[in-house]
Amino acid sequence: SGGCPSPVDEVEMRVRSSLRRAFPYLVILSFLYWLNYYFTSPIASTKSLIDLAQPIQLNCTITPVIPSSHDSITCTVDDLAPLSCLKSDQEVYFPFSFLKKHLDVSGKIKDGHFEWHTSYAKMRLPEKTYNSSGLFGHFATYSVETRERVKCINPITGVPMSTQWNVIPYYYPIQIAQYGLEHYSRLLSQGNESRSVVVGVDSKEWRGAPGSMDETSERVFFVDEEGKSTVNFSTKDDISNPGVYVSLSSDSDLATVSFSFKSHSPNSSFSILLTVKEGNQLILLHYVPRDDDRCVWSEDSKKMVDNQITFFYSLPFQTGEWMEITRDVLVDAARALSTVKEKGRTKKEGNVILRPGDITIHSLSFRGHFTILQQIIQSRSENEKAFIHAADWFVANQDSSGGWPVGVERKVADGRLSLPSGWYSAMGQGHALSLLSRAYGRKREERYLKAAEGALKPFAKMASEGGVRNMFFTHPWFEEYPTTPGTFVLNGFMYSLIGLHDYAQLEKTSPPPPSSFSSSFSTASSLFQEGLTSLRALLPLYDTGSGSMYDLRHVALNTPPNLARWDYHAVHVYLLKWLVAITGDGGLDQAGRCAFVILVMSCFWVVEVVPLPVIALLPLVALPLLSVLSVKTVAASYLNVGEDAFLIQDTNIMMMGSMFLALAVEESNLHKRIALRLMTFVGAKPHMLMAGFMIITSFISLWISDTATAALMCPIAMALLESVMAHRQRHYKDTDGDGMHRVESVITGVTIPCDDMGRPLDTSLLSQRDRGICKCIMLIVAHASLIGGTGTINSTGPNLIFRSTIQQFYPGENTGVSYFSWMIFAIPPMVLYMFASWFIVQLQFLGFSHIVSIFKKGSEEERKEEEYVKKTVQLTYDNLGPMTWAEKWTLGFFVALVSLWMTSDPKVIPGWVDLFPRNMVTDSCAGILITFLFFAFPRECPDFFFLREDRDRPSIRRSGLLTWEAVRRKFSWSVILLLGAGIAISASVKESGLSRIFVCWLMDRFHGMPHFLIQILLSIIVVVATEFSTNTATGSVFIPIAFSMAEELRVHPLFFSIPAAIGPSFSFMLPMATPPNAIVYETKTMTMWEMASCGILLNIACITITVLNMNSWTWFVFNMGEYPEYAMRHNNTLPCS
């Protein structure tokens, strides 16, 4: 608004201008300073800082950009324990060990520099098709045996033992199953390594160290009863005795040793000698007949003899029985070295991982009394043996309840819940099903089927009864940690579904399994479908918009949400895609990607990370890259070029025509003349002024966008308030001798009062009633801009998206919706919306007494005030002068365009579009034709030859009613981009199946409700959503959902879609909800609370009016009592069942 610029304002403007000019130079200077600093920073001064910041001493040269001087400082983050940090100038340096855990990042020092990674989880993609007897995901890349939580591979059972929750190693079913599935997947992808060597066949290979043999012993080589060559020997069984040994291959890739033996003495043992190439470290692994809980240990790892460290593995074998031993020496050496404790190393940092080629095996030695087959196989891997060992463990260790109990207590949710020893895990049960199913497929042994059949029992039992089942409201959930109340861990649940699917698929294998298992296959299939239904319903609860939840503990325990680490988030994405490959349900894939795009764009729109029009371009990249829609389809949305010959979408062209019309009206000042002329008729009383602004603003908003309307009307309202309220401000300075200080408004060009501080309107100097009047009028401008947009189909983004969507759902059909029919049903409720706004703002800011005073005769003072206001309005109008040539012709074209739109296809009678072939001409043609005339028709009276008095002078070129320079300066291309993005999102919601998923979710919640009540709830959801997102974004999501919902319920397609289209215009509460609110809020005449409190009352009123209108007048206009034939011909929605 205009006013008297104060000296303070001028100084502030000059300072800001200077800063803007100086900013690029400051950036350049800062960059040059940084370069100089980087290349001159001394290495020596940084080393001590690195040493202090890192818990481990590093023997490498590092040259980071760190100041030479620093001080120690104590830091606290979120009230956690204090940390030791470093401070230099204005920078504070945190230990990376803290950042790594707190921010879920990773990093390492490599080649003299530090590499920081925001995520250490690789995002993998499963195969597009899944074979339940094939590879298990990407488990072939797993290495369960090298995890820091795995203590060893038990020499007897051949499966891993865990120390995850207990220092004493125990069997953890999930780890064992993963170990078996890892080696099964490697078996399929790599096979059992054919490259191997056999040693010990030649008797000369068996040697004894001098003095190691008993005086009475001998080495006897013979063929046993099965025809196998064996060697029998006896040595001293003392562990220090070298015994009898066989030299093994020095090929470093052959790290797996397999052999069979029979022990004849209780203290017999064997050992493997190897060298770790890094550091040339000798390792001696003793496998002793001791039942030790430690699994692997060292008597004194710090004491080396001849650069050799000795470790012990527990191997409690039975005397007199043949045993087959397979040891991956690479893993055994790594697990042994991981037991060595070094000060300053965490468990994870102390975990040693050796890779193929890192060791050389020298010999295998025996002591005591042994019989050994003369066939010691040395190979690269024994995947099949490891796989079968794991499957056999599950067969041997299943209890009577069908589960595999975990033998340690488990604390869950930061100790709030506890699982006593003996609990089952749905993830463990599911993994076991996947493993046992594959074991049966490979071996065809019925014992694997029986174990898998029994594994189904815990899925049917509630967690409180010792099972793995919990309920999330009405949805069953299979718990990885079956606590009461449940925590609902996502990844374990999805793994359990995959296991159920794998077992159910065995019924389809050839040859078929025994018929006695048919019922268990059906049970597994039912459990799988039951879980899949729960996943579809509850998956949105895990979506954070930027990641996912690990579980839902915050629901049951009222704790902070447990966000998944990035590696678990990657697992969630992988498992969802895996389930899509199983079910073929694109709803868990394509719809998820569509929802991701919508969530990202909504977040970007709310916080405006970049300008809104730039965000509106994201669908052009995101939707094609995520395979939701082709780039051709998305690009067509921005100008609505339909690919179907019978489908002409011209929504954005319609919007362009409206925007050109708005520009022409603004350029000619026609809007000011119409507004002020109406004000001269409505009267000068406050409630009449408000009614006048409501009527004229809504009228303008019928034809042009709400944003453009607010931008046009807000300055007029402010200028009028300045004129009317200036003489009521306190401390007024009379400089003209007539009681008023005057200044010319920069908005209207009209001479208006101004206070002595240079500000045209200071509401703090007004009485409470006058402040209320100012708030009422400005809010009415915002409300009317939005309300007027509901009256025509092309005046606002959601209405145009409705127009586009109904064309997509029912191409080429006569749906009964046209420009004219929309006005018929929409104008009556629009008038009621206007009255509701007019009444509510006065009730809110002026009180009920003001409403009552409307019907009373005013006092003498009030009549004088009204006379002053009337004269002010009349003076402002008179200053416009007579109607110009440009205004007359702009008004003429305006009326012509509106008439063309209304008569194009009025439905009740033939329209002018019927003069042309079907679908050849639409409303957009009229808009572009009038736009062309705006540019072609002169702004001033034409300089025709026969009208000149001096016919010898040259002609004068006249500019058009609308010039391209004005379009270049004022045309809001951002609106076109935003509308295009909305249409693209609307199409993606429909095509991806997201609308169907959401509809089914709503139908599950609204089951059995009357359609009338569903309509109310949908209207509330839409109105609430539009307060936090743009009306275009809200409409683009909910309008296709509304059409799909109507098809699902077999009600008229317009019954839900019209409220979904009109609802986004009811964003009355927050300044950021819509541009008209923001424009009015920037006038500083009201607070955000005042806008919100008034807006929520108006929201309630408008929802009520809409629902009543839909079930009365609109019901009659569109004959909603019958399900139309066009909807039957084009049912786009799959049934939820």
Secondary structure as UniProt FT lines:
FT   HELIX           7..40
FT   HELIX           43..53
FT   STRAND          71..75
FT   TURN            78..79
FT   STRAND          83..88
FT   TURN            89..90
FT   STRAND          91..93
FT   HELIX           96..102
FT   TURN            103..104
FT   STRAND          106..110
FT   TURN            111..112
FT   STRAND          113..117
FT   TURN            132..133
FT   TURN            137..138
FT   HELIX           139..141
FT   HELIX           144..146
FT   TURN            148..149
FT   STRAND          150..153
FT   TURN            155..157
FT   STRAND          160..162
FT   HELIX           173..189
FT   STRAND          196..199
FT   HELIX           203..205
FT   STRAND          207..208
FT   TURN            210..211
FT   TURN            215..216
FT   STRAND          220..223
FT   TURN            225..226
FT   STRAND          229..235
FT   TURN            239..240
FT   STRAND          244..247
FT   TURN            252..253
FT   STRAND          256..263
FT   TURN            266..267
FT   STRAND          269..276
FT   TURN            277..280
FT   STRAND          281..288
FT   TURN            293..294
FT   STRAND          296..297
FT   TURN            301..302
FT   TURN            306..307
FT   STRAND          308..314
FT   TURN            319..320
FT   STRAND          322..328
FT   HELIX           329..338
FT   TURN            343..344
FT   TURN            347..350
FT   TURN            356..357
FT   STRAND          359..367
FT   STRAND          369..373
FT   STRAND          376..379
FT   HELIX           383..397
FT   TURN            400..401
FT   STRAND          410..412
FT   TURN            413..416
FT   STRAND          417..419
FT   TURN            421..422
FT   HELIX           426..443
FT   HELIX           446..454
FT   TURN            455..456
FT   HELIX           457..460
FT   HELIX           463..465
FT   STRAND          469..472
FT   TURN            473..474
FT   STRAND          475..478
FT   HELIX           490..504
FT   HELIX           505..508
FT   HELIX           515..517
FT   HELIX           518..538
FT   HELIX           539..542
FT   STRAND          548..549
FT   HELIX           553..557
FT   HELIX           566..583
FT   HELIX           586..588
FT   HELIX           590..607
FT   HELIX           612..615
FT   TURN            616..618
FT   HELIX           619..625
FT   TURN            626..627
FT   HELIX           631..637
FT   TURN            638..640
FT   TURN            645..646
FT   HELIX           651..668
FT   HELIX           670..682
FT   HELIX           686..703
FT   HELIX           706..725
FT   HELIX           726..728
FT   STRAND          742..744
FT   TURN            746..748
FT   STRAND          751..753
FT   TURN            756..757
FT   HELIX           763..765
FT   HELIX           768..788
FT   TURN            789..790
FT   TURN            793..794
FT   HELIX           797..809
FT   TURN            811..812
FT   HELIX           819..845
FT   HELIX           848..853
FT   TURN            854..855
FT   HELIX           860..878
FT   TURN            879..880
FT   HELIX           885..903
FT   HELIX           912..915
FT   TURN            918..920
FT   HELIX           923..936
FT   HELIX           945..947
FT   TURN            951..952
FT   HELIX           964..970
FT   HELIX           973..991
FT   HELIX           994..1005
FT   TURN            1007..1008
FT   HELIX           1011..1026
FT   HELIX           1031..1049
FT   HELIX           1053..1062
FT   HELIX           1063..1065
FT   HELIX           1071..1073
FT   HELIX           1075..1081
FT   TURN            1082..1083
FT   HELIX           1088..1110
FT   TURN            1111..1112
FT   HELIX           1113..1117
FT   TURN            1118..1121
FT   HELIX           1125..1129
//
